[in-house]
Amino acid sequence: MKTLAELQAIREAMKDKVSLRSGNQGVRVVVGMATCGIAAGARPVLSTFVEEVSKQGLSDKVTVTQTGCIGICQYEPVVEVFDGDKEKVTYVKMNAEKAKRVVEEHLKGGNVVHEYTIGESKI
Amino acid sequence: MKELSLNILDVAKNSVKAQAALIEISVVEENGVRTLTIKDDGCGMSPDFLSRVTDPFTTTRTTRPVGMGLPLLKLAAEQAEGELSIESKQGEGHGTTVRATFNTDHLDCVPLGDFAGTAVTLIQGSPDIDFDFIWRTPEGEKRVSTREMREVLGDVPLDSPEVLSWVSESLNEPFENEK
């Protein structure tokens, strides 16, 4: 059974690595989580981003956040990536597998996965 | 919505938007009836807004004049011989309580689905709000309270990956009498 004591251990373990988050300097991944996004499958997309960013050791550089309706419901799940002054990248019709690839290639490798972007979408 | 947990995620976001400090979400199953309660201490709705809140053409979103959150929950309840009720108050003692019931033996009753996933998503999205999650069945009860978690965690943020994993595992472990 899970206990609150385990949280105590997490707290101890995190003492050493006090947040290195660099304010707003890093990359921001925004997942649309309104009714339209949720119904289209945004929850596993979000959780994949959260897990993979942490697994790949990108937590200091990348923050994952949720937002409401972005306004293009037919393209949901929609994910936007903001990186400093660079143009925003909009990924559409996402799923957990695609999210994994975006973390690997875009967030880690620095290369936009063009085939998932709204510009490449055939609708 | 394929599972009730997605409706829960969706409707609880209304509480977040209503600037609630505490949101209590409970799912209680007994005698073939599942009762979902989402209770917040947010700003509440005016009687006029409340009276038309399950109309799909009532919404707080600004991108288009359609809001399907509560209508979809109402549909899910009614198609399983249950019902949706909403109480809301502004001013003193403000807050909103949404309650939905489901006959779990009904053919059209949607499964609860990934309740833990919904809890994690809500905490990740609003780490500064407090949540109480309660999930009770004849097999036992599971609870996660962010207020209790905060007492132990101190200034460790609730949206730390390790903490979110703990929440997920807590709600995914078997019920006491299920082992």
Interface residues (C-beta under 8 A of the other chain):
Chain A: M1 K2 L4 A5 E6 L7 Q8 I10 R11 A13 M14 S19 M33 A34 T35 C36 I38 A39 R43 P44 L46 S47 V50 E51 S54 S59 V64 T65 Q66 G68 C69 I70 G71 C73
Chain B: M1 L6 L9 D10 K13 R61 T63 R64 G67 M68 G69 L72 D114 G117 T118 V120 T121 Q124 G125 E148 M149 V152 L153 G154 V156 P157 S160 P161 E162 V163 L164 W166 E169 S170 E173
